[in-house]
Structures are given as C-alpha cells and as structure tokens.
Amino acid sequence: MATAAEAQELITAAECEFCTIPPGLIWYTVLAALIDKGNGNPVPSDPQALIAEAQCLECVIPAGLLPYTILEAIRDLA
C-alpha cells in the first residue's frame, strides 16, 4: 500500500495542471466547472481560478449536499 509521502510524490510529478487542486476541493471544483458551463462561461484553465471558485462554493454548500448540487448542475446543462 502506498504511503502519503509516495502519493504526494506522484502528485508533484504529475503533468496535469489540475493535479495541483487539493483532494478535499476536487468535487467543489467539478461543481464550479459545471456551473461555469451552465452559465455559458468557459471553464478556467488556471487551476487557481477554479480553486477560488471552489472555495466560495465550499463556504455555502455543506459537503454532504455536494453530490445533490452536482446532479442539479448537470441537469441544468441539458
């Protein structure tokens, strides 16, 4: 089984710019991206911009309700 240090090494070595998003914020950034698309806006390619949006969502949406808001955001895309 991998250790936390080994996992961090993999994250640090990753080529993807979105790998810099903290694991605890990833689903909030997914929601932020869905909201952006739903509003007709492009999804920011800068992870820091998505992180900033995610932090705002984190302040108003409890983690337990996050899957429901993601489903609602997906429905709004149709």
KELUM-856655 format. One record per residue (C-alpha): residue in three letters; x negated, y, z negated. Coordinates in steps of 0.001 Angstrom, whole numbers, padded with zeros to 6 digits, always signed. Layout:
N
ALAXYZ...
This chain:
78
MET+000000+000000+000000ALA-001291+003462+000885THR-002097+005950-001822ALA-001004+009585-001893ALA-004555+010653-001037GLU-004575+008379+002029ALA-001204+009715+003130GLN-002457+013299+002773GLU-005488+012445+004908LEU-003159+011189+007652ILE-001038+014333+007440THR-004110+016569+007555ALA-005462+014731+010612ALA-002137+014778+012463GLU-001953+016691+015728CYS+001706+017736+015374GLU+002221+021309+014204PHE+005359+020249+012334CYS+003348+017843+010165THR+002492+020863+008013ILE+006093+021026+006780PRO+006255+019761+003189PRO+008154+016445+002955GLY+010640+017952+000498LEU+011660+020574+003058ILE+011840+018452+006202TRP+015604+017851+006132TYR+016200+021531+005411THR+014074+022388+008462VAL+016122+019930+010534LEU+019253+021756+009395ALA+017657+025127+010171ALA+016819+023922+013697LEU+020384+022665+014205ILE+021788+025987+013029ASP+019454+027851+015386LYS+020606+025714+018328GLY+024247+026057+017279ASN+023871+029827+017288GLY+022305+029739+020761ASN+018851+030626+019459PRO+015629+028789+020231VAL+014130+026603+017532PRO+010958+028333+016317SER+007795+026568+017444ASP+005960+028069+014471PRO+006394+025719+011512GLN+006067+028638+009093ALA+009146+030262+010622LEU+011111+027033+010187ILE+009811+026669+006638ALA+011037+030195+005841GLU+014496+029353+007215ALA+014499+026064+005288GLN+013616+027795+002030CYS+016614+030089+002437LEU+018870+027076+003003GLU+017335+025287+000032CYS+018445+028172-002201VAL+022114+027853-001237ILE+022623+024147-000400PRO+022073+021538-003109ALA+020051+018551-001900GLY+023000+016210-002452LEU+025116+018167+000023LEU+022405+018416+002672PRO+023479+015365+004736TYR+027022+016736+004944THR+025832+020130+006164ILE+023608+018425+008757LEU+026639+016486+010032GLU+028648+019701+010191ALA+025847+021433+012103ILE+025681+018542+014590ARG+029439+018716+015109ASP+029132+022430+015842LEU+026713+021656+018694ALA+029357+019812+020677
